[in-house]
Amino acid sequence: MLWAPTCEFLWRESNLNGRPVTGTQGVSITPGNNTKGSWVEILADTVITQDVYWIEICISSIAVSASAKDSIVDIGFDPTGGTTWEALIADLFASDAAPYGGSNSSGGVWYAFPLFIKAGTALAARGSVNNATVGTAQIYVRVYGRPSHPELVRAGSHVDAFGIVAGSSRGTVITPGTTSEGAWTELTGAVTTEDYWYWQCAVGVNDGTMTTSPIHVDLSAGDASLKDVIITDDPWFVYASEAIGHGLAISPQNWRSVPAGARVYARAQNAGALDAAYSASAYAVRG
Amino acid sequence: MAVTEIFSGTEAISTTEWSLTTDSAGPDSEASDHAVQVVIELEDATYNDDLELKMYETCRSGGTQRLCAKWPMIGDQRTFISPIFPMLWGWDFTLDAFVGTITANWSIRSLGTPTLYVDGVETVSTTEHSLTTDTAGPDSTTDDKGIMAFLDFSTLDDGDHFRVKVYEKSRSGDTQRQVGAPFDIKDGRSDPMLLIPLQAFLHGWDITVDKIAGTDRSIEWSLRAFA
């Protein structure tokens, strides 16, 4: 075995100031109806005083009872600290994202990425909802830096999304299994052209009448006949209040090197009876 | 491999950045050739203390000294030991405290004398450039070397995106393959020197740099050999 030092992140910031707020954690954005709304700054350049190596994003409070609200959110950046936004992480799937806290919640929909963002950068968010009554979304972001052993930390330069159908603010349609796993469904549509090494996956439901049930998502890379499973049983929680939650599930299985030339697949398995219109997406870090 | 202590000292570190090679305000510029490891005893550090070890080096002889890496340390500390780095031309390690005054005892050890294998400078565009032959790459070098690479990306600005790849053959008769995932450098950075860890090269190796997006930039490099 190899002796290795520990690595701690000795700096962190977020857009939470003070007491946590039920249901409205972070900065409010107004999505467009199947088009991206306006950028809203979520973390100022004056707050990001150190180089960032890790980012966590919580999207919450999109859900409305009896409404189907598939949704996607972009995280944008301006490395000069201004307001000329460019997508840093595009199309995070946050279908019917639950409120932050309260019953039937799971605290919204969380993502986490090992991504390098230089000090002095400003961050923003914008969104798109597949519902004429767009409502709002809350974006809570946390960033981490000052690794005590930077030689042990790899932080990527880009995050690519797979499976997104932007015109419907959703992922690629899948049919979850119930008593067994659902079928693998390709998200990429073509072989990848980059080497990726860190992964997240997502599932959504576009249904105005949902059934409370956990749903587990698997992610794999390979081809039509052979697949390497990257993530198994990523837990998402669907609630009868037409809300979906996904906790901050940082897991060792998120790290997997997949050289260029692969196709990416998702499948899911639901605990109860199926709702309508499931779709899935994936996110991979490169660089 | 003989290990020798080449610098040592003790100092109450406060808000003045302190050179561990000259035991004075730093950074300074040490030009002796050593494979260096730094040991720092910080038994004096306590809760809420905040200090940082920084490593500096020039990429090429006569070049500008750049920040290579930072190791922050907050609160109560065990003794710190750095990885081993081949230093040649204008290097230093410094300590700087942001909170507290912390007495540090340090020792810089040499594990031998590294040598320059090859260096260069190139205005890199969208043609992948070999650092071993200073031409379009990758090429296939068969020199048997333990190499650590230094690349200076201080010319990058926001919107620039460059990519570094490593290649090698497993056996002499095998096909050259890319080693691991490429490493991308995007936008301007406060620590612009990229250090690629020591690798034992034999059969058909190269390190390349390529522009993915942005402006063509002048990139300097040096490949340092341990053996």
HADDOCK unambig.tbl for C-alpha pairs under 7 A between the chains (distance, minus, plus):
assign (segid A and resid 10 and name CA) (segid B and resid 74 and name CA) 6.93 0.50 0.50
assign (segid A and resid 79 and name CA) (segid B and resid 158 and name CA) 6.39 0.50 0.50
assign (segid A and resid 118 and name CA) (segid B and resid 189 and name CA) 6.41 0.50 0.50
assign (segid A and resid 146 and name CA) (segid B and resid 72 and name CA) 6.08 0.50 0.50
assign (segid A and resid 147 and name CA) (segid B and resid 71 and name CA) 6.97 0.50 0.50
assign (segid A and resid 147 and name CA) (segid B and resid 72 and name CA) 6.87 0.50 0.50
assign (segid A and resid 148 and name CA) (segid B and resid 71 and name CA) 5.06 0.50 0.50
assign (segid A and resid 148 and name CA) (segid B and resid 72 and name CA) 5.18 0.50 0.50
assign (segid A and resid 148 and name CA) (segid B and resid 73 and name CA) 6.34 0.50 0.50
assign (segid A and resid 149 and name CA) (segid B and resid 71 and name CA) 5.97 0.50 0.50
assign (segid A and resid 150 and name CA) (segid B and resid 71 and name CA) 6.90 0.50 0.50
assign (segid A and resid 157 and name CA) (segid B and resid 184 and name CA) 6.19 0.50 0.50
assign (segid A and resid 157 and name CA) (segid B and resid 185 and name CA) 6.94 0.50 0.50
assign (segid A and resid 157 and name CA) (segid B and resid 186 and name CA) 6.39 0.50 0.50
assign (segid A and resid 195 and name CA) (segid B and resid 181 and name CA) 5.70 0.50 0.50
assign (segid A and resid 287 and name CA) (segid B and resid 182 and name CA) 6.10 0.50 0.50
assign (segid A and resid 287 and name CA) (segid B and resid 183 and name CA) 4.98 0.50 0.50
assign (segid A and resid 287 and name CA) (segid B and resid 184 and name CA) 4.26 0.50 0.50
